[in-house]
Amino acid sequence: MKSERYRATVRVVPRCFAALLAASCYSPAVFAGDASPYIQKGKDAFLAQKYEQSLGDFEAAVSEEPDNADAYYYRGTVRAVMGDDEGALADLDRAVERNPQQVKALNNRGNIRLRVGLISEAISDYTRAISLDPVFADAYFNRGTAYARKGDHPAAIADFSKAVELDPSNGAAYHNRAVSYFEMKEYQLSWKDALKARSLGCEINRDFLAQLEEAAGLKR
């Protein structure tokens, strides 16, 4: 399997907020109802892509409320987007310790674990997130990406299928399902998904598309 074929998006706000990363998509917590004014300031800066400023605000929120799971969650999410995997994992661990029901913290921790190669641990996080929120489309997409990187394409296809059922506009899920179908030699299904992904604005690697056209017998 060529894992570099798989597309992973950073869904910060609203979709594909940042650039493509190696590890799936980062989900923000619900942007409402936080007690600390620093958290609101940090979220505003985050949405404006002022990540250093956002990080400073969340640092202040953690200092003000060291038992606030959301403060660690937000800081970890910013660190993840800034590429600080070690710091992000530490913060997301703290968030989950303080609130084991924090679904999006589990999702984001899975993303970091996947990015650093801890595939089984990432799958465990996504599975926990899904058990808490069975309609969390991003978690299915992320777990599918992890299964695909592990080489379990039937499981990956099942998760990508659930992701597009819940969110039909997710071009990345169609893209990744196309790759898994390709690996299983289901070339017609792969071609169909590749076209759907492209129609949704998802860029398809030219080399992959050429291989798929040849394998599906579409080249003239």
Sequence and secondary structure as in RCSB ss.txt:
>XXXX:A:sequence
MKSERYRATVRVVPRCFAALLAASCYSPAVFAGDASPYIQKGKDAFLAQKYEQSLGDFEAAVSEEPDNADAYYYR
GTVRAVMGDDEGALADLDRAVERNPQQVKALNNRGNIRLRVGLISEAISDYTRAISLDPVFADAYFNRGTAYARK
GDHPAAIADFSKAVELDPSNGAAYHNRAVSYFEMKEYQLSWKDALKARSLGCEINRDFLAQLEEAAGLKR
>XXXX:A:secstr
  GGG       SSSS S   SS       SS  S HHHHHHHHHHHTT HHHHHHHHHHHHHH TT HHHHHHH
HHHHHHTT HHHHHHHHHHHHHH TT HHHHHHHHHHHHHTT HHHHHHHHHHHHHH TT HHHHHHHHHHHHHH
T HHHHHHHHHHHHHH TT HHHHHHHHHHHHHTT HHHHHHHHHHHHHTT    HHHHHHHHHHTT   
